Amino acid sequence: MDMDQQVKKWIKRIKQSAHKKSANTLISHYFDEIYGYVFKRTSSEETAMDVTQEIFVSMLQSIDHYNYEKSSFRTWLYQITKRRIVDYYRSKAYQEDRLIKDDATDDLVSKFENAQNVAELAEISDFVEGLDSKSREVFKLKIFESCTFLEIAALMDMPESTVKASFYATQKLIKEEFKCNA
């Protein structure tokens, strides 16, 4: 019996009689893959574990609605996964966590706002203009437009993790170039 047939068998048992062993086996089969996917998007083991558990609870609660004729189980499970990740980014816990991480960024924003002289600000701005277009745009949106990383990701059609990496790399370059304490 191939794996797709085995998955269908587990699902059928779960739908018919809430078969716990089949549910546990189905979860075990997909757990590492889903956890890895979530971890790559949250960069936190604890958060990834929490979100992954929510995904499988949601999966079990809605498994009666799964139709193998419309999509593979794996595809259906990833749709649940993507929705749960979006829910996490909208959650209060994420918003509070982001505020803590943005404190370092606030120091750099203060550096720009409280520049001791126009020449220093001009030098930093000129330096930023010399960067590649993606880094320059991310930096300007974050510093001058006060956009959140999530907003920048949506505006630039990029993963939020890529936006953060770009911004922090630019911030590091500025610190090194101008010996900032920001």
C-alpha positions in Angstrom: 0.0 0.0 0.0 1.5 3.4 -1.0 1.6 6.3 1.4 -1.3 8.2 -0.1 -3.5 5.1 0.3 -2.3 4.7 3.9 -3.1 8.4 4.7 -6.6 8.0 3.2 -7.1 4.9 5.4 -6.1 6.8 8.5 -8.4 9.7 7.6 -11.3 7.3 6.9 -10.8 5.8 10.4 -10.6 9.2 12.0 -13.8 10.4 10.2 -15.8 7.2 11.0 -14.9 6.6 14.6 -12.4 9.2 15.9 -9.8 6.5 15.8 -7.1 7.8 18.2 -4.3 5.5 17.0 -4.9 6.6 13.4 -5.0 10.3 14.4 -1.7 9.9 16.3 -0.1 8.1 13.4 -1.3 10.7 10.9 0.0 13.5 13.1 3.3 11.7 13.6 3.7 11.2 9.9 3.4 15.0 9.2 4.7 16.5 12.4 8.4 17.1 11.6 7.6 18.5 8.2 5.0 20.9 9.5 7.1 21.9 12.5 10.1 22.6 10.2 7.9 24.8 7.9 6.5 26.8 10.8 9.9 27.1 12.4 11.4 28.7 9.2 8.6 31.3 9.3 8.7 32.1 13.1 12.4 31.5 13.9 11.4 30.4 17.4 11.3 26.8 18.6 8.7 27.6 21.3 6.5 29.5 18.9 6.9 26.9 16.2 5.9 24.1 18.7 2.8 26.1 19.8 1.7 26.9 16.3 2.3 23.4 15.1 0.1 22.0 17.9 -2.6 24.5 17.0 -2.4 23.3 13.4 -2.9 19.7 14.3 -5.8 20.5 16.7 -7.4 22.5 13.9 -6.7 19.7 11.4 -8.5 17.1 13.7 -11.4 19.5 14.3 -12.0 20.0 10.6 -11.0 16.7 9.1 -14.6 15.9 8.4 -14.5 18.7 5.8 -11.4 17.2 4.0 -12.2 15.9 0.5 -9.4 13.9 -1.1 -11.0 14.6 -4.6 -10.3 18.3 -4.2 -6.7 18.2 -3.0 -4.1 15.9 -1.5 -4.2 15.7 2.3 -0.7 17.3 2.4 -2.0 20.3 0.4 -5.0 20.7 2.6 -2.8 20.5 5.7 -0.5 23.2 4.4 -3.5 25.5 3.8 -4.4 25.1 7.5 -0.7 25.7 8.3 -0.5 28.9 6.3 -3.7 30.2 8.0 -2.4 29.5 11.4 0.9 31.3 10.7 -1.1 34.3 9.5 -3.1 34.1 12.7 0.1 34.0 14.7 1.4 37.2 13.0 -1.9 38.9 13.8 -1.8 37.8 17.4 -1.1 39.9 20.5 1.8 37.7 21.4 3.5 38.4 18.1 2.8 42.1 18.3 4.4 42.3 21.8 7.4 40.2 20.7 7.9 42.5 17.7 7.9 45.6 19.9 10.7 44.1 22.0 12.8 43.3 18.9 12.1 46.7 17.3 13.8 48.5 20.3 17.2 48.2 18.6 15.7 49.8 15.5 14.3 52.6 17.5 17.8 53.5 18.6 18.8 53.9 14.9 15.7 55.9 14.2 16.6 58.2 17.2 20.1 58.6 15.7 18.5 60.0 12.5 16.0 62.1 14.3 18.5 63.6 16.7 21.5 63.9 14.3 24.0 66.3 15.8 24.6 67.9 12.5 23.2 67.9 9.0 26.5 66.6 7.6 26.3 63.4 9.6 22.8 62.7 8.4 23.7 63.5 4.9 26.7 61.1 5.1 24.5 58.3 6.3 21.8 59.0 3.7 24.5 59.0 1.0 25.8 55.7 2.2 22.2 54.2 2.1 21.8 55.5 -1.4 24.8 53.5 -2.5 23.2 50.2 -1.4 21.3 47.8 -3.6 17.7 48.8 -4.4 16.1 46.2 -2.1 18.2 47.1 0.9 17.7 50.8 0.3 14.0 50.5 0.0 13.6 48.3 3.1 15.7 50.7 5.1 13.9 53.8 4.0 10.5 52.3 4.6 11.5 51.3 8.1 13.3 54.4 9.2 11.7 57.2 7.3 8.1 55.8 6.8 8.0 54.0 10.2 6.6 50.9 8.5 6.5 47.6 10.4 8.4 44.7 9.0 5.1 43.0 8.2 3.9 46.1 6.3 7.2 46.3 4.3 7.0 42.6 3.5 3.5 43.1 2.1 4.5 46.2 0.2 7.6 44.6 -1.4 6.0 41.1 -1.8 8.8 39.5 0.2 8.8 37.2 3.3 9.0 39.1 6.5 12.2 37.2 7.5 13.9 38.5 4.3 12.8 42.1 5.1 14.2 41.8 8.6 17.5 40.2 7.4 17.9 43.0 4.9 17.2 45.7 7.4 19.5 44.3 10.1 22.3 43.8 7.6 22.0 47.4 6.5 21.9 48.6 10.1 25.0 46.6 10.8 26.8 48.2 7.8 25.8 51.6 9.0 27.1 50.9 12.5 30.4 49.6 11.1 30.8 52.5 8.7 30.0 55.3 11.1 30.9 53.7 14.4 27.4 54.2 15.7 26.2 52.9 19.0 22.7 52.5 17.6 
